[in-house]
Amino acid sequence: MTVPPRDLLPAGLRRSWAADGTCPDLDLYSLFRARQIADPHHTAVLDAKGKLCYTALDRKVRCLAVGLRGLGVGPGDVVGVQLPDNRNAVVADLALAALGAVALPFPVDRGVPGAESLLRRSGAVAVIASAEHRDVRHAAGLQNLVRSLPALRHVVAAGPGEVPEGAVAWSGLLRSDPEAFVPARPDPDGAARILASYGSETDPGAEYGSETDPGSESDPGPAPEYEPRMVAYSHNALAGGRGDSLASLVPDRTPPRCLLLVPLASAFGAGGTPVVLARHGGTLVLLDRFTPSTALAAVREHRPTHVLGTPASIRAMLEHLDPADERLPAATALVLGGAPLDAATATAAAEAFGCPAVRLYDSADGVDCPTGVARTVPSADGAAVVAGLPDPRVAGLRDTGGDRAEPARVG
């Protein structure tokens, strides 16, 4: 079992957030299961393969959880996840939550050295990765770490491509009997996910989806490797603090349909499965790879209520818009993070998408602060720009460094 992260918060304070209703006080899989029971045929995921409803997703989650448990993965164990944005990443998120394990996702553009750092310092016992993605054999590269990392026991190879020798096939785990599944019911205050931050105190431009990646049609190549900071979030922190952030942007409480232009494995995208699905019973619209044209096509086809991206990705989409084309369907909010949101971008985006552009910041530091959809202030040039103050009702924790993930801060 992985050594659990050290909680620097007084237990009484943490418990008070559950007592006053700020946090739901349920683990993420239990929250997801309640959503599945309430609306079994509601669409959970829209990706390149099409629609996946809550019931079909739950079956895959149960199969994977049984398979991973057979490999010895249990409560408190850290499991790395390096998958592209598709249904497999969502299945992995929920299966690990159901086991009481701790997910450690990192984007597919991170190489083996960066992955080694994360897996070593977190004490990960397993890692789930693509057998092959964009001509890169992630699972094979990670399989080479099994001998050098004493805690790492298994590499699970997912998706199309050859399963490397010694690795475990994802497809085999999904053939497990879902009827054998018994959820672990982990402590809601226990760690559910570790976020890896590549920006801030290492290199301000290294965060995925920041101004260094404008979302152009060209591939910028692998991101540079940095020693990332790690942030541990509890089940309550994700469903409560981050869940409240999204709730503040859903005025009518209708289950949101969220188009993600950032990776689920990023700090910004980490709310995808636990917040959009488990907390709010919504739908995730996922792109295997961002380009302005595919993102605009997804907006027109799937009519998301919320678009989550960076100012750079939205600017790329605006530049790609043809004035002669039909107007985009109106959304409820654009939620933009990863870089400062300037007035010109906010104004142009609000006009094109028919909704406010909201700034989200500090998700990688254990604080998740949206500026809200109702408050605006005039900028220097007279444009209306969304503004606001951070919502203090969050419960994220972060690591200040060292050999393992140690929660050290609450917003």
Salt bridges, closest charged atoms under 4 A:
ASP7 OD2 - ARG14 NE 2.86
ASP25 OD1 - ARG15 NH2 2.63
ASP39 OD2 - HIS42 ND1 3.71
ASP47 OD1 - ARG87 NH2 2.76
ASP58 OD2 - ARG33 NH1 2.81
ASP58 OD2 - ARG62 NE 3.10
ASP93 OD1 - ARG193 NH1 3.13
ASP109 OD1 - ARG110 NE 3.73
GLU116 OE2 - ARG120 NE 3.19
ASP189 OD2 - ARG15 NH2 2.85
GLU201 OE1 - ARG229 NH1 3.25
GLU211 OE1 - ARG315 NH2 2.46
ASP219 OD2 - ARG289 NH2 3.68
GLU227 OE2 - ARG121 NE 3.27
ASP244 OD1 - ARG279 NH2 2.95
GLU301 OE1 - HIS302 NE2 3.80
ASP342 OD1 - ARG315 NH1 2.99
GLU351 OE2 - ARG327 NH1 3.46
ASP365 OD1 - ARG229 NH2 2.48
ASP368 OD1 - ARG242 NH2 3.37
ASP391 OD1 - ARG393 NE 3.35
GLU406 OE1 - ARG6 NH2 3.11
GLU406 OE2 - ARG404 NH2 3.61
